[in-house]
Amino acid sequence: MGTKDVRVDVKLNKHIWSRGIRSVPRRVRVRIARKRNDDEDAKEELFSLVTVAEVPTEGLRGLGTKVIEEED
């Protein structure tokens, strides 16, 4: 996403480690959002926040990529 500052959400970290160190999930659906950095002494203007995406109950077939424009 063009940012050097990438932050992993706590929920994503817990999801990855939920089954322990030996049986890590093979696939995880994630959502990456580019956010503005509000720190005054930050080196970069933007950072990427990686969160876990909820999987629908009917499965992943037929899903595509959506581009969501957020206004802050």
PyMOL commands that set and color helices and strands:
alter all, ss='L'
color gray80, all
select helices_A, chain A and resi 10-16
alter helices_A, ss='H'
color red, helices_A
select strands_A, chain A and resi 6-8+30-36+46-52
alter strands_A, ss='S'
color yellow, strands_A
deselect
rebuild
show_as cartoon
